[in-house]
Amino acid sequence: MSFDQRRLAELADHDAFLKRHNGPNADDTAAMLGTLGMKSMASLIEQTIPSDIRLGRELALDEPRSEAEALDYLARLARQNRVVKNHIGQGYYGTHLPAVIQRNVLENPGWYTAYTPYQPEISQGRLEGLLNFQQVIMDLTGMDLANASLLDEATAAAEAMALCKRANKKSRSSAFFVAENVFPQTLDVVKTRAEFFGFSIIVGPAEALVDHDVFGALLQYPGNSGEIGDLAPLLKKATDNHIMTCVAADLLSLVILKEPGALGADIVVGNSQRFGVPMGFGGPHAAFFATSDKLKRSIPGRIIGVSKDSRGKTALRMAMQTREQHIRREKATSNICTAQALLANIAGFYATYHGAEGLKKIAHRTHRLTTILAEGLKQSGIELAHDSWFDTLRLTAVDSGKIHGRAMTHEINLRYFDNGDVGISLDETTTAHDVTMLFEVVLGDEHTLSVAVLDDAVMAQGTSGIPEACRRESQFLTHPTFQRYHSETEMLRYLKRLENKDLSLAHAMIPLGSCTMKLNATSEMIPISWPAFSQLHPFAPRDQVAGYQQMIDELAAFLTEITGYDHISMQPNSGAQGEYAGLVAIRRYQAAQGEAHRNVCLIPSSAHGTNPASAAMVQMEVVVVECDQDGNIDLNDLRNKAEKHSESLSAIMLTYPSTHGVFESSVREACSIVHKHGGQVYIDGANMNAQVGLSRPGDFGGDVSHLNLHKTFCIPHGGGGPGMGPIGVKAHLAPFVSNHVVTPIEGVNPDSGAVSATAFGSASILPISWAYIKMMGARGLREATELAILNANYVAKRLEEYYPVLYKGDNGTVAHECIIDIRPLKATSGISEEDIAKRLMDYGFHAPTMSFPVPGTLMIEPTESESRYEIDRFCNAMIAIRQEIESVENGQWPADNNPLVNAPHTQADLVEEWNRPYSRELGAFPSEAVKLGKYWPSVNRVDNVFGDRQLICSCPSIEEYRS
Ligand SMILES: *Cc1c(COP(=O)(O)O)cnc(C)c1O
C-alpha cells in the first residue's frame, strides 16, 4: 500500500465494518488465545491448517469499503439497471408486495435470520406460515397435499418428472412427454434433468400426448402464449393409458380457472412469485409442488405437518423429518435441502392478507383488463393467436419491429417470439392507463380506442377469455386464517405473533454446525428492496440490466480469487443444486473427452446427504470411502477403491474441511489419487467459512466446488431458504456449466442446458454477498475466518472437560466447528442429544446440529460473528446442562422426570400444578441471562411419531390451535 493509499484508508475508516461483523475484539481474541494456550492467531492457524495448502498471501481484493460507501457504490450500479413497465410474462409478473409484509417479514431479521425449522418447539411461527402456504397451494390447485416450496417452477417440473417415473409402476417407458406450450425455460431444465436420468423427452402438441408410450407428461395451464385448453379429457385419456400427469399452473389464474386437481392431474407445480414476491431478476421465489394423496410419501421437499406436543396440544413440525434431514443418500430420488421458505411464507401471507375475496378481485381485474386489451386489438384488426386467455395475449401477423420501437419509446417491455409474434402479459400492477399505453404501442397513436368504452362492452356482454369448461366453481381459502387478517392492524399483529414464537439470530447465537449462521448485516440486506434490483424481469433486454451484470461479474471475480477457480457459474439456487450442476459439468466434460462411461463417484462415509443424492441424480454409482478412527478419510481405502474403479472413476466428492470439523492433512494426496485415475475432484464448499483467505480449494486439487452463499457469504437462511449455490470450476470445465435457453451466457457451450429457471438463479440476493466481500476486504475476510476457527477451538476447549470432543486435527485443534459426543453420557444417564437440544431452549439457545454427521452427537459452529460474551453464555449453558445430567446419573432426579426430558418448559408448565423434583425456576429460568430476558418456546416437546403416522398437512381448525 502506498503512503497515499494508507492515508486514504485511514481517513475512510475502512476497518469499520469488519469490527461490526466480527464478534470478538482484540482483547477478547487475546484472552481466548490464552485459554487455548496459543501465543498468537498465526500459531493457531499454523497448527490447524496444513502448511501445504495454506495460501500464504492476502487475497487480491480491492480495499474494503465502509457500509456507506458500499451502499453508495451499489446504488450507482443499481442506477445502471432500468426499471420499465414489464409485460413480458413467461412465468414472471409484476405484483404488489403489501408494505406490512415487506417491512415485517422480508425486511425483518426476526423472520429472515431464522433457521430451517428442524427444532419445531422454537419454530411454530414460521411453521404456521408455511402451513398456510401449503393450504393456499392445495386450495388453488385442488390437490390433496402440497409441500413447503421448491427452488423454482422449472426444477419443480423436473422433480415432477422424476416422481412420475418413480410412482408409475404401470409403465415401462423411459420417455417423458412435454407439451410444446410449456415455458421454454422449464423445458430447458427438464431436458437437462432427463438427460442425466437417462430419460428421453418427447415434445409435441398437448393433444398428441396419448400417441406416445411415455411414463409421464408435463402440460401447462394456461399455456406458454396464454391459451387455456380444457385439460380434463386429455388428462383422463392419459390416466387411462397409464401415463402420469403433471400440470404446471399459474397460481393467480387458478383463482378463476378450474383447478387442475378437478381436471384430473396427478401433480401440479408452479411459481408463487406473483403472490407478492418481487421478480428480482429471476428470484428468489417459492415454487410449489402439489400432489394427490396417493403420492404423499414420495413428494420431494419439506412438508409441514400437524402433530401434538407432550401436553396434547396441537403443534406443527416438518413431517417425515428423518427422511428429510438424513436425505436418503445414494438411494435418494431428490437432493433438495435449502428451499424457499421465506418466500413461501411471504406468498402465504399475501394470500392470508387478501383472502379469497381479495385474490378474486386481483385475478378478475387482471383478466378484465386483458379482455379489454384483447377486444380493442381485435376491433382494430389485430389477430390473436388464441381465442382464450387469462392475462396473456399472443399477437400474430403483426409488425413486431414497429411495435418494438414504440414499446421502447414508452419504456415498455413486451415478449417477442422468434416467429415475429408479440406477447403481452398483464398482472396485478397493470392499470387502465397501462392498457391505453399498450394500445398505443401496438396500434400507433392514431387509434381511437377507449378503455372505458371497451370496458362497458366487455361488462355488458360478459366477455371473457376463459372457456366455459375451464371456469372455477369451487371455493378456496375458506379456512378462518384466511378471513381474519384483512385489516393492516390485524395482519401486523398476526405477523408479530408468529415472529414472537420463533427463535432467530435476533435472540441468540444459533450454533449449527455446517450451517454457518453468521451475521446478516443490515447494510447487506438493504439493497434487495431497491426497485432497481427487485423489479427487474429475468428476461428483460440485456441493455436494461447492465448494473446487475456488473455486480454479478464483480461478485464472480471476487469468488474466483477467493476459491482459486477460473470461472464461476452463478446459476444454482442452493448448495445441493450447485452439487448437481457441478456433477453435470463433470459428466459433460468427460463425455466430450470420449469418457462418458466414467460413472463411479467416490464419497466418504461422513459426507452430507446431498452429496450421494446429487451423484444419484446424474446416474453415478456411489462408492463409499471409509473414514479412519480419527474421522479422516482412510487413504488406503481411497487408494484401493480408486484403483479398483480406475476405468470407470468419474469423481470424488469431498467436503473440506471435513464434515467432522477437521482440516485433513492428506487432502492434496486424496485429490491427486483421484486425478491419477482420471477422476475429477468435487470439493463441497459448504465449509468455506474455514478457508476464505487462508486456503483455496482450486489450489489444492479441486476441479469444481459449490459455495453456499447463504452460509459463508451472509445471505440469511430465511427459515429454510432462499440460498445461492454458485459453482467455481477450473478452466477445462467452464464450457460445460449451465447455459440458459432464453438468456444465453457468454463462454458456455450453447448446448449445455440449464439447471435453474433463470440464468443467474436468485439474482436479487447476490448484492448481499457482494456487499459482504466489498465491506470486509481481503484482510477482513481472512480475519473472519481466523476468528471462526478461534471461536470453534475456544468452544471445544471450554466444553471438552464436560463432553468429549470427537475429532481433532493432527495438532489437537478443530476447524470452524466441533463435534461433541453425547453417546457416553446417554449410556450412563439415558439423556440423549435431543434432550440436550430441547433443554438449550430453556436457556434461550437454538440447538447445535443434531446427529450429523455422526449419530448421537452435537456439532457446534459458532462463526466469527459471535462475541466472546455470547459464546461464554452458550458454553455456560452447556456446562450447566452437563451438571444437570450428572444429577440424573447419580439418581437425584429420576430418568423420566427431570429438567432435561421435560424440556422445553413453557408458560403452560408453570401455571399448572407442579409435581416435579426440581423447582419451577430451575425449569424455566435456569440461568441469570434468561432471567434478564426470557424467550418462551410456545409449545412443549413435539411428538415426532404421531405427526408421521397420521400425516396432516393442512391448516387445523382455529379451535385446535386454542385447545
Ligand atoms: C448445507 C450443506 C449442503 C447443502 O446445501 P443447501 O444449500 O442446503 O442445498 C451440502 N453439503 C454440506 C456439507 C452442507 O453443510
The ligand as an ORCA input file, in Angstrom:
! r2SCAN-3c Opt
* xyz 0 1
  C     -25.582    -27.176      3.735
  C     -24.786    -28.219      3.097
  C     -25.100    -28.706      1.815
  C     -26.387    -28.369      1.086
  O     -26.591    -27.032      0.830
  P     -28.056    -26.473      0.550
  O     -27.800    -25.070      0.186
  O     -28.854    -26.619      1.783
  O     -28.642    -27.241     -0.566
  C     -24.239    -29.598      1.215
  N     -23.135    -30.036      1.857
  C     -22.829    -29.614      3.113
  C     -21.596    -30.144      3.788
  C     -23.644    -28.701      3.778
  O     -23.350    -28.314      5.007
*
